[in-house]
């Protein structure tokens, strides 16, 4: 019988596929490029050119150590059939490294030797936090799953290792129980540095390692909050009012002690501090209020550029323990202009002979909407004023003007003048084509 063999590699890293052609028909054998223990391995046989009344049978034999599986497949027409191979690790001696696969069809006999991977599944370790201190409780859990993502039935061994490589504790769990919360109590004199949790399961030991750090660290006993009342600092402002509050982390009780306050500003990522230091005792509530003569301070400094953050640093010292904590705030800004006008919500063009809707947003220096501000809008065509409109900004800091008249000029210049309620004036212009 004439026989020709064609070898094809499809998804070569995953599947081994071989095509055999006989005088009567062609068949293709596909199998994993590597077999794994304790999981399903799928073998596929497909045929071509099998006609009616010309059935063809195959006998597939899989052997690996003490494991033997035989399957008979009959094809009455073209198609494919699958065989599921499950090799238990308990039947594979340590010396066996391959799986022998034989396929017999009449006088045709094909054999393949496929490598065997004795590790299967996945294992993951999760801890409740990355850093601990001596005497802490390390809470962790281990997830061991098979290739099909079902919980592993193999026993899981967990080792806790200190930075010196010494195993301080070894625990063994059933695969299903390892995912439940587990605990390890760090000693009072625990070695500082990186510790390891090592988890392993399966006959050929699937291993995962998680690290955590042990170091002496102390959580702050109290925190400092800074609340400036003025968010915008302008050239005409005489005083800046700042409230400070210090409270213990474990209670709402205020800190007893004193605080110092320094001001400055940010210039090219550098902190420029004013010379004067302001001091105050904390009240029983742990609070203090400062009224800073900003006008007096700025006499010896040039006014910072528009939009520059005001740097506020407060240092609080507890009266009994002398423990110090520092707070910083940069939510206020210096502003040469109290407001800014935005046209970004309006279309940057208009269509002649169609109405045009103009939207103006009035914001302060920290981008908060300014409501109730008088806005006077003047429409110019060339140098000639053709229309005007007066309105106020709504609660979102926006005002809208719909120009219903026909706009036939090639260029229309819209000039806006904003009158602020405190008497300051600001204007801005924009041109739409």
Secondary structure, 3 states (H helix, E strand, C coil): CCEEEEEECCCCCCEEEEEEEECCCEEEEEEECEEEECCEEEEEEEEECCCCCCCEEEEEEEEECCEEEEEEEEECCCEEEEEEEEECHHHCCCCCCEEEEEEEECCEEEEEEEEEECCCCEEEEEECCCEECCCCEEEEEEEEECCCCCECCCCEEEEEECCCCCEEEEEEECCCCCCCCEEEECCCCCCCEEEEEEEEECCCCEEEEEEEEECCCCCCCEEEEEEECCCEECCCCCCEEEEEEEEECCCCCECCEEEEEEEEEEECCEEEEEEEEEEEECCCCCEEEEEECHHHHHCCCCCCCCCCEEEEEEEEEECCCCCEEEEEECCCEECCCCEEEECCCCCCCCCCCCCEEEEEEEEECCCCECCCCEEEEEEEECCEEEEEEEEECCCCCEEEEEECCCCCCCCEEEEEEEECCCCCEEEEEEEEC
